Amino acid sequence: MDMLVQYLPFLMFLVLIPLLFTGYPVAFVLGGVGLLFWLFAVAIGVENDHSFFLVVSRIFGGVVSKLVLVAIPMFIFMGTMLERSGIARDLLETLQLMTRRIPGGLALSVTLLGVILAATTGIIGASVVMMTLMALPVMLDQGYDKSLATGTIAASGTLGILLPPSIMLVVMADLLSTSAGGLFMAAVGPSLFLALLYMSYILIRTWLNPALAPPMSKAEALGQLTPARIVKSFVPPILLIAAVLGSIFGGFATPTEASGVGALAAILLAAARGKLSIKSLQEVLESSSLTTAMLFGLFVGATAFSYVFALLGGHDLILQTMDATGASPWAILALLMVVVFLLGFFFDWIEITLIILPVFAPIITKLDFGAHLGDASMTVTWFAVLMAVNLQTSFLTPPFGFALFYMKGVAPKNIRLAHIYKGIIPFVLLQLLGLLVLLLWPDLALWLPRYLG
């Protein structure tokens, strides 16, 4: 019995993992497992029969009253409103004309569009669906290889999970009790580096095999690119990025305040383009509310699970296990990265984040990477960005890569899942290369927080 009580926290995970595959809502699974194990602990007399009710105050203090989480619905609203405004379509067409003479020019345009959308929306589903509907038919009509086209769109569309204003970084900052603005600054370098890796791969591959990405014909592009068109396409997203990220990095606003600025700017841009109406505003509000409710439902379930895990001594058990094995900080970090990558084959980022971080956050704060980072206080920031880069792969890795399902749902009928799976493999490898570079060269993430901090 003593051994059973000692290992109850580990049993929680053994029960949780198969239940996550049942298709039942994850929020209910997390909260239900927490409640089940608390009832069992009460039944065998190792826990107080009123202790679970403290989870209500934990939810209020950890979720409801956290002002930083207000940024989540605001950024979701901003991204959804931009999706309806038509800004992305104009920008893609202009980028396509600007890169028409470069090998793989349209694929490069899609990647650049992914970077800009990431810095203005941060909603992966919206970005992937929008880019698939806009770019994939054009790429196929132009003779692009199906795997290259689908892989480029899927990878570029997932940059929003990493590049600020990222909802994931807001959640991570709350779970790790660190600054969301600091994580925003730390994520800029790695996300742009990933985009550079994507573009380098496209350039090299299409230079070696031009048949994969035929260029636009001169007649098709003749007379279509004008200075006025460039200004009209680039100014709105640049203004929005400047309003949101500029206010954060310049120290004029917190991420929460900047999210409100971004939401207002998105409304004004939609109105300026004649896309704002009572009906469209209602649709955006409804869509944003449903997405926000789903995320906060997960917060509640995960809070209940992590509270019971801590109540049963889970954190102490993990620390004791790590001490007993004598594992070095690098071995522990490598293990966590491998676990997160493998979980990404089956679960979404929010599920992985809400399960892993509350459990392992106490361990991360105790790891000593001061000599490698030059400043031990940067360990949590560095780890959070490593997690974010790693979690980006969860959108692309089969069998449950959500970006792949988003794409398949709106792609032309001649695009099979086999084309999409084949297309994403090089980009997943590039993401892992980016993760390795960030592990070995932490200044890729930490230079901006050090400079502006």
N, C-alpha and C positions, 0 to 999 in steps of 0.2 A: 504493500500500500504506500509506503514512504517513497518508493521509486516511482510509482504512478503519479503521486502528487508532485514530485520533483520535475517530472517530464510532461506535465499537463500542457505547458505552453507549446512544446514541440508537437504534441498531439493535436493542438488547435490547427496547425498548418496541415497535418496529415488528413484531417477531416475537411479543411477548407478547400484544398486543391481539387479533389474530385467533384465537390459540389459546384465549383466555378464552371465546370464543363457541362452542367446540366441545362444551361440556357436560362435558368431562373435569374431574375434581376440581381446583379452583383451587390447592390446596396443591401438587399434583403438577405443575401447569403452571408455577407460580412457581419451584419448586425445579428442575424440568427445564430451564427456559430458562436459569437461572443456571448449571447444570452444563454445558449445551450451549455457552454462550458462553465458559466457562472452558476447556473442551476445545479450542475453536477458537483461543483466545488462546495456549494451550500449543502447538498445532499450528503456528502461524505464528511462534512463538518470542518472543512478547512477555510471557509469563507463566511463572512457575516451576511445574514439574509437581507440586509438593507443596502449593502455596499453598491450594488449595481445601479441603484437609483441616482448615485452621484454622477452617472454618465450624462444625465440631463444637464447638470451644471458644467460638465466637461464640454458638451456640445455647444452650450451657450457661450462659454468662455473661449473655446477653441475655434468656433466656426461663426456663430451668429454675431458676436460682438467684435469680430476682427475687421477693422475698417479696410485693411488691404484687400480683402476678398470682394469688396464692392467693385474693384476693378474688373472682376471677371464678367459680370453681366454687361458692364459698359463696353468692354472690348468685344464681347460677342455681338452686342447691338451694332457697334461700329462696323464690324466685318460684314454682318448681314445686310446692313444698309448699303455698304459699298458694292456688295454683290449685285444689288438691284439697280445701281446707278449707271452701269455700262462703261465705267472708266477703264476696266481691265480690257475689254474688247478693243477699244480705240488704241490703247497702249500696245497690245500685241501686234496689231496691224502695222503700227508705226515702227516698232522694233523689227518686224519682219522685213520691211522695206529698207531699213538702215543696215541690216546684216545680209542682204540678198547676195552679195558677191563673196561672202566668206563661206568656206566649207561647213556644211551643217548649220547654215545661218538661221534657219527657222528653229532648229533645236536649241541653238544658243539664245534666240529670242525668248523661247519658252522658259529657259533657265533664268534669264534676267527678269522675266515677268514673275516667276516664282519668288525671286528675291524681293521684288517690289510688293507683291501681294502679301508676302510674309511680314513685311514691315508695316502693312496697313490693315491686315485682317487677322492673321493668326489663327484662322479657323480652317483646319485641314480639310474637312469634308467639303466645305464651300470652295476652297481653292482647287482641289483635285477635280471636282465635278465641273467647275467653271472652265478650267483649262482643258479638260477632256472635250467638253462640248465645243469650245472655241477652236482649239488648236489641232486636235487629232484628225478631224475630217480634212483639214487643210494639208496636214502633213501626209496623209494617205493619198490625197489627190495629187500631191506633188511627187509621189513615188518614194516616200521614205520607207525604210525598213520598219515593219510593224513592231518588232521588239525594241528597236532603238527609240521609236516614237513613244511607245507606251512607257518604257523605262524612264525616259527623260521627263515626261509629264508627271509620273508618280513620284519620282525623287524630288523634283523641283517643287511640287505641290506640298510636300511635307516639311519644307524649310520653315514654315510658320510655327512649328512646334518649338523651334530653337531661337529663331531671330526675334528680338523684341518688336512689339509688345506681345510676348508669349504668355498665354494663359497658364501653361505648364510651369513657367518660371515663377509666376505669382503663387501658385499652389506650393511649389517647392520651398519658396522663401518662407511661407507660413509654417510648413512642417519642420523646417530646419531652424526656425527662429532667427532668420537672417534678413538682410535688406533686399527687397525686390529690386530696387534701383541698382544695387550692386550686382545682382545676378544679371540684370538687363545689360549692364555695361560689359560684364564678363562674357556674355554670350555673343556679342557682336563679332569678335575676331573669329571664333570657331565656325560660326554660321557662314560668314563670308568666305572663309577658307574652304568649307565644304562646297559652296557654290563655285569657287575657283577650280576645285578638283573636278566637279561635274563638267565644267566648260572645257577644261584641258582634255579630259577623256573624249568629249564629243569632237573637239578639234582634231585630235590625233587620230581617232578612229575613222572619221570621215575623210581626213587627208589621205590615210592609207587605203581607204576603200570608198571613193566618191559615189559609187552607185548606191550606197546606203542612204545618202541624203542629197538628192539632186538639187541644184540651185534654182532660184526663180529665173524665168526667162526675162530678157531685157524688155521685151514688149509688154510683159505682164506688169512690170514695175514702172514703166516709163511715165513720167509726169505725175506720179502719185505722191511723192514725198516733197513737202514744202515746209519752210520754216514755221509757218502758222500752224501746220498740223503737228509738228514736233512740240511746239509750245502748248498747244491745246491738250496733247496727250500726256506730257510729262509734268506740267505745272500742278494739276490737282493732286496726284499722289505725293509729289514732293512737298507740297504745302501740308498735307496730312501728316507725313512722316516728321516734318519739322515741328508741327504743332505738338505731336505726342512725344517723340523721342527727344526733340530739342528742349522741350520744357523740363523733361526729367534730367537729361545729362547736363543741362545748364543750371540746374539747381532751383528752377523757378517753381516746380511742382513735384509732388510725390507721384508715384505710379497711379495711385487712386485718383488723384486730382487730374492727372494727365488723361486717364481713361474717360473722364467726363468731357474734357476738351476734345478728345478724339471723336466721341459720340456726337457732340454738337457739330464738329467740323464735317463729319460724314453727312449729317442732315443738310447742312448748308451746301455741300457739294452736290448732293442729290437734287436739291431745290434749284441750284444754278443750272443744272442740266435738264430741268423740266421733268425729273423722274419722281418727284415727291408729291404724294396725294394722300388723302385720308385712308384709302384702301391699302396703298403700299405701306404706309406707316403701321396700320393694324397688322398686316402680314409680318412685317419685320418684328414688331413687338411680340406677336404670338410665337414666332420661331425662336426669338431670343429667350423668351420665358421658358419654353419647353427645354431648350438646351441647358439653361441655367438650373432649372429644377432637377434635371438629370444629374448634373455635376454635384449639386449640394445634397442630393439624396445619397450619393456615394460618400460625401464627406461625413454624413451622419452615421452611415453603416460602418465606415472605416474607423471613426472615432470610438464607437462601441467596441469593435473588435480589438483595437490597440489598447483601449482602457482595460479590458479584461485580461489581455496578454500581460500588461504591466502589473495588474492586480495579482496575477498568479506567479509573479516573479520571473517573467520572461526575459526582461532586460538583464537581470542579474545572472540568469542561467546562460545567456549568450556570452556575457563577459567572462564568466567562469570557464566556459568551453574554450573560448579563444585563448585565455591564459593557460589552460591545461595543455593545449596543443603547442604553445610556444610559437604560434605563427607570427611572422613579421608583419608590419603595416602594409608592405607591398603585397604579401600573400593574401591578406584579408581583403585589400582593395581589388586585387585580381579576381578573387572568388566572388565578390559582390558584382563586379562587372560581368563575369560569365553568367551568373545567376540571372541578372537583369536581361542580358541578351537572350538567354534561353526562354525566359518568361515572355519575351516579346514575340515569340512564335505563336503564342496562344492567347495573350491578353493585351488589352489596350493600355496606353500609358497611364491613364488615371488610376486604373486598378493596380498596376504595378507600383506606382508612386505611393498610393495610399496604404498599400500593404507593406512595402519594403522600408520606406523612410521612417515612419513612426517606430518601427522595430529596431532599425540599425542606426538611427540618428545618435543615440548615446555612444555608440561605438565609434562613429566617425569623428566625433569631437575629441576622442581620446587618442586617435592615431597621430603619430608624429611624422609630418613630412616637412618640417621647418627647414631642414638643410636643402631639400630639393626645391622648395618653393621660395626660399629666401625670407619667408615670413610665415610663421606657424598660424597666425590669425587668418590667413587666406585658405586654410585647408577646407573649410566648409564650402566656400565659394567655388573652389576648384572642383571639389567632389560633385557639387550640384551640376556644374556644367558638364562634367564627365557623364553623369547620369543622363542629362538632357540629350547629349550627342548619342549615347547608347540607346536611349528610348526612341530616338527618331527611327531606328531600324524596325521598331515594333509595328510601324505603319506599312512596312514593305515586305516583311518576312512571312511567307506562307506557313501554315494554312489559313491563319486568321488575320493577315495584314489588311487593316481596314481601308487603306488607300487603294488596294487592289480591288476590293469589292465596290468601292465608290466608283472607280473607273469602269469596271466591267458592267455596272448597272446602267451607264449612259453611253458606253462605247458602241460604235457600229457593230452589226451582227457578225461581220467577218473577223472581228478581233476575238480570239479565244483566250481563255485563262493561260494556256501554254505560252502564248506570245507575251503576256504580261509577266508571267513568272520568269521567262527567259530574259526579258528586258530589264528586270530589277536587279538581277544578280550582280552585274558590274557595279551598280550604284550602292548596293549594300556593302560590297567589298571596299568601295571608296569611303563609305561612312566609317567602317572599321579602321581604315587607314587614318582617317581624320581623328578617330578616338586614340589611336596609338601615338600620333604626333602630339596630341594634347597631353597624353600621359608623360611623354618624354620631354615636351617643351611647354610647361605650364604657362609661360609668359604669353602664349597665344591667347589665353583667356584673361590673364591677370594684368596685362599692361594697361588697359584702359581704366579699370578700377583704381590702380595705383596712380595713374596720371591725373584722373579727375577726382579721385577720392581725397 
